[in-house]
Amino acid sequence: MVGLCEGFNPSRRALMVGGGALFSWAYMPKFANAADGRDPRLIVLILRGALDGLSAVGPAGDPQYAALHGQIALTKDGPHAGLPLDGFFLLNPAMQNFARLYHQGEAAIVHATATGYRERSHFDGQDVLQSGLPGVGSIKSGWLNRAFAALPKGDKVQPMHALGVGVQTPLVLRGPADVLGWAPQGMPEAGNDLASRLLDLYTHTDPMLAKALEEGLNINTLAKNQGLMSGPNAKPQGGSDNPAGMRQSARGAAKLMAADDGPRIAAMAFDGWDTHVNEGGATGRLAFLLGGLDGAFAEFEQGLGAHWKNTAIVAVTEFGRTARINGTTGTDHGTATVAFLAGGAVKGGRVIADWPGLADSQLYQNRDLKPTTDVRSVLKGLLADQFGLSAKVLADQIFPGSGTIAPMKGLISA
């Protein structure tokens, strides 16, 4: 199984504290409430490995679909029938919770979407997806980190943190703007006496590191208050490539984000979507993973409580997979795929697609679903509507070189 984890060499200023791995830096920006009094939250889920959008959300209304995607195509009937969405598309039956959110207007899907990257390397594809740059190159920060840095400040401010979930902060949230990190894994908890002595030591020898440690202890306290401190006997429920691990990560992030002084922006990565062999369609490996993603959406809905109504979640991947299945009943690296949106703030109940068709002449390079929507348009729309970031800031600072790609409008409920 391909993990596709980016390398990361944290400096000594990246601290590991308490019952989870907590990376904390010295300065925390302040964030003003939205003008309409909302307290918006944005969660970015990175699916690493390239998701088969045609088996996640099947275009059953396309006359070429069943023949192209063979035995892993979703069907309208049978023992593992797809979940009906709009008469044309079916949702993978592993995503029962997402289907419920969709039909109550709190989830949407963008189909035939992709970044501007047209090669098929996982690592370069992930770099382009998470950096927000127009192509592969020198990467110093992720687009979500730059968005966090650009958030407006005002007279009425409240503590504002960005949260990276996992042992390594996802690339999308790395950069000059300082973030916190939490890893939902059982680790011995640092004692108060040791923490106090370290804080005193660094106060006199390295004030910046002392400030970082203090912030780490603060988020550690927040985690403890939210029941997330696991102690020396705790065990992780699973990795980021299985349902238990996905739900565990989402559950912890939701509890931290539900606190009044908790994070408002978060990012995490789920691995394992590289389904070259025995993909399974409505059953098997892909359905197993989609069930985990579906469970993560459920954990956020439950854990965020009253804040769910102001929350938007987006799940994106580096590229899609081939329209035709291969000789091992899997799919190879492709181009266009789907993005999932969920949350009480999302204007849902719809599949957003400029559908390109699946006839041979309509496929990209005669093999892939053709992209008709740039995923940066989706991400820009979410940032604009949730946090009021202007089209100019989005094009110049957050997604450089994307001036011709307009923010998608109407993703967030008015």
Beta strands, then each sheet from edge to edge (+ up, - down):
strand 1: 30-32
strand 2: 41-47
strand 3: 57-58
strand 4: 83-84
strand 5: 90-91
strand 6: 107-114
strand 7: 157-159
strand 8: 162-165
strand 9: 180-182
strand 10: 265-270
strand 11: 311-317
strand 12: 337-342
strand 13: 350-352
strand 14: 373-374
sheet 1: 1+ 7-
sheet 2: 9+ 8+ 10+ 2+ 11+ 12- 6+ 13+
sheet 3: 9+ 8+ 10+ 2+ 11+ 12- 6+ 14+
sheet 4: 3+ 5- 4+
end
